Amino acid sequence: AAEGALVSLWPKDAPNSAEWSAGFPRATTVADGKFEIGTYTDNDGAPAGDYVVLVSWTTPNPQNEEASGPDKLGGRYINPDTSKLTAKVEARPTELPTINLQ
């Protein structure tokens, strides 16, 4: 499982930064790879809509805590124009299917 990976939901429709003042929905995975998305506060979910899923999984840099190491996924899922991962959030509790990162 990808513990410590950052999962972000990028709105498919051209996002207006003023509408996302708190940033896009995001979460960090736990030991079993599961996560709970938060937008305005931790684990409060994401607004209903269609999203591109972005994932980055970096290693800590012991020499510099502010700079992370390379992405273990080779950067394949960090660009909203090239990530092929998508998600639809319904206006009700939504559980995303397992995301297989290869």
C-alpha positions in Angstrom: 0.0 0.0 0.0 1.1 3.5 -0.7 1.3 5.0 2.8 2.0 8.7 2.8 0.9 9.4 -0.8 -0.8 12.7 -1.4 -4.1 12.3 -3.3 -5.7 15.5 -4.8 -8.9 15.9 -6.7 -8.6 18.4 -9.6 -11.9 19.7 -11.0 -12.4 18.5 -14.6 -14.0 21.8 -15.6 -11.5 24.7 -15.7 -11.2 25.5 -12.0 -11.6 29.1 -10.9 -9.1 29.6 -8.1 -11.4 32.1 -6.4 -13.9 29.2 -6.0 -11.2 27.0 -4.4 -9.7 29.4 -1.9 -9.0 26.6 0.5 -7.3 24.5 -2.2 -8.5 21.5 -4.1 -9.8 18.4 -2.2 -6.9 16.3 -0.9 -5.8 13.6 1.5 -2.8 11.7 2.6 -3.0 7.9 2.6 -2.6 5.8 5.7 -0.8 2.5 6.2 -3.4 0.4 4.3 -3.5 3.0 1.4 -6.9 4.3 2.4 -7.7 8.0 2.7 -10.5 10.4 3.5 -10.7 13.6 1.3 -10.9 17.0 2.9 -11.5 20.3 1.2 -12.1 23.0 3.9 -11.2 20.9 6.9 -9.8 17.4 7.4 -12.1 14.6 6.2 -15.0 16.9 5.2 -15.2 15.4 1.7 -15.3 17.1 -1.6 -18.0 19.1 -3.5 -20.0 17.0 -6.0 -18.5 16.9 -9.4 -16.1 15.2 -11.8 -12.4 15.2 -11.0 -9.0 14.2 -12.3 -7.2 12.3 -9.5 -3.6 13.3 -8.9 -1.3 11.3 -6.8 2.3 11.9 -5.7 4.2 9.7 -3.4 7.5 11.2 -2.3 10.1 10.0 0.1 11.3 12.1 3.0 14.6 13.9 2.5 16.6 13.5 5.8 19.0 16.3 4.8 16.2 18.8 4.2 12.8 18.4 5.8 11.2 21.0 3.5 12.4 19.3 0.3 11.0 15.9 -0.5 12.7 13.2 -2.5 11.7 11.9 -5.9 8.1 10.8 -6.6 8.0 7.0 -6.3 5.4 6.9 -9.1 7.7 8.7 -11.5 5.4 11.7 -11.8 2.8 9.7 -13.8 -0.1 11.0 -11.8 0.8 14.6 -10.9 -0.2 16.5 -14.0 -4.0 17.0 -14.5 -3.5 17.0 -18.3 -1.9 13.6 -18.4 -3.2 11.7 -15.3 -5.7 9.1 -16.5 -7.2 8.6 -13.1 -10.7 10.1 -12.7 -13.4 10.2 -10.0 -17.0 11.3 -9.8 -18.1 12.6 -6.4 -21.9 12.4 -5.8 -23.9 14.8 -3.7 -24.0 12.0 -1.0 -21.4 9.9 0.7 -19.2 8.6 -2.0 -16.6 5.8 -1.8 -14.0 5.8 -4.6 -13.0 2.4 -6.0 -9.5 1.1 -5.4 -6.9 3.1 -7.4 -4.3 0.8 -8.9 -1.0 2.7 -9.4 1.4 1.0 -11.8 
